[in-house]
């Protein structure tokens, strides 16, 4: 809070947790070696980076090699979508108009680059994807001999509406499609088990869950082998060139660990705040419409206000 102003934009970015920050600080001034160097300074930072990778993979119930560190959600989405079209033989993309621009603009660019077309799944009145239309599109494209990339976000960043991740992954498996999910709003806010959910690729960004900006990761299923988006040296097992952002990786792993430690308490507290805010809005703005449904992220409240003479947008 600054000057009695309450910050209500945590879907855009969160404050770095003090405990995560304290874990980061030594890697700016004390443990500053390049993790690719073979001397003592380099080895100690390499051990720290791999420790963070193991912590994140353990929390999400995947193998450490399934986690590739990136600069955040946008890079992770770009890598996933481009790899699907370039490396996995996908020649059709299915997505929705609800996606973040980090997916929509990326799909638009790469479908043009690789000469493939795209379908936008229909939406329900609740503001989520129409599962029946997704199934029909997969059936139709499969019958045409197309291999599809389905890229659907887990939770919408504005409405908070969630998809049934396992249902979508099962549909993709049934029709031989690759399933990528932008999980930027849910990893670190929703207790995800990536192995159980069944997606092939998932994107995450640390600053959405009280970690630092400029770092994230891409989960890649062990059956897939991606090619790097950026080229250079052999960082991240040759999958992402560029010296690792060591301090931020450490902070990200700590922030994710803290989420799982605190989830039960924080979920209850934030859910109560959400309900309280909704009740106040209904009381003081009776014409306001609460858009967040029963199956929405506990940390997001979507509200529509009627137009008036002062605010006509």
Secondary structure, 3 states (H helix, E strand, C coil): CECCECCCCCCCCCCCCHHHHHHHHHHHHCCCCCCCCCCHHHHHHHHHHHHHHHHHHHHHCCCHHHEEEECCHHHHHHHHHHHHHHCCCCCEEEECCCCCHHHHHHHHHHHHHHCCEEEECCECCCCCECHHHHHHHHHHHHHCCCCEEEECCCECCCCCEECCHHHHHHHHHHCCCEEEEECCCCECCECCCHHHHCCCEEEEEHHHCCCCCCCEEEEECCCCCCCCCCCCCCHHHHCCCCCCCHHHHHHHHHHHHHHHHHHHHHHHHHHHHHHHHHHHHHHHCCCCEECCCCCECCCCCCEECCCCCCCCC
